[in-house]
Amino acid sequence: MIGFCFHDCREEFRETFKKEHPKNKSVAAVGKAAGEKWKSLTDAEKQPYISRAEKRKAEYEKKMKAYNKEQAEGPKDEEESEKSMSEVNDDEDDEEGSGEEDDDEE
């Protein structure tokens, strides 16, 4: 969970750091400074980031559960994909004959 919290904090810190140090292009320097900033924050200062991370994690888990359930159930017969529908239609056209192939043979 700390990684998610730190990520949000780091993103905000990176923007501020770039404004304060526009000539510094070192990714390592920004990362090191962000890590030091995170370590210096109190638990109360970290709490908004922790709350956001918990909310995002819960949303992710909910979506993953729904996705895994959908994958386990497999495709629905009633809802064929557009590709499979077009393949079915192509097969029907071939069986009926479009008449275009006869013109090319002459």
N, C-alpha and C positions, 0 to 999 in steps of 0.2 A: 504494500500500500504506500510505503514511503516513496517509492519510485514515481508513482503517479502524482503524489503531492508535490514532490520536488520538481517534476516536469512542468507543472503549471507555474510554479514559482520561478523556475528558470526562464520560461518564456517571457514572463513579465520583466524579469531582471535583465534579460538580454536586450530588450527594447530600450530600457533605461540606460544600460551600459553603453550601447551604441550611440545614444544621444550625447552622453557625457564624454565619451572617448571615440570620436568619429574617425580618427586616424588609425586606431587599433583594429587590425583585421585578423588577429590571431584567434582562432576558434578555441585553442587550448587556454588562452588567457581569459576568455569569457567564461568558459566552463569552470575554470579554477575559481574565479571570482564569484560565480554563482554558487558553487559549493560552499565557499567560505561564508557567503551571505546566508545560505540556508542553515548552516550550523550555528550561526550567531542569533537566529530568530528564537524567540521564546515559544513555548507551547501555545500560548494564546495567539501569537502572531502566525503560527503555522495552521491554526484551526480552520480558517476559511479554505485553505488549500486542501486540507484533509477532508473537509465536508464535501467539497466539489469532487474530489477523487472517489469518495465513497458513493456519491450519487452516480457518477459516470460508470463505476464498476457495477453497480446494481443494474443500470440500464443495459450494459454490455452482457451481463449474465442472463438477463431476461431475453434479449435478442438471440443469444446463443442457444438458449433452451428452445425457443420457438424454431430456430433454424434447424437444430438437431432433430426435433420432432418432425419437421417437414421432410427432412432427408430420410428419416426412418420410415415414414409412410410411403415414400416413393411418389412418382408422378401420378396425377389424378387422370383417370380415363376421360373425364368430361372436358378437361382443359388441356388440349394438346397444344404444343408449341407451334409458333408460326411456321417454323422450318418443317416440322413433320406434316403440317397441313398442306404446305406447298408441295411436298414430296408426294402426298396422296393425290393431289390435283394433277401433278405432272404424270403420274402413272395412269390416271384416267384418260388424259389427253392422248397418251401413246396408244392406249387400247382402242380408242374411238377413231384415231387417225385424224390429222388436221387437214390433210389434203395438200399441205405445203411440200411435203417430201416428194409427192408424185410429180410436181412441176419441175423439181430440180433434176430428176432422172432423165428428162427428155432431151 
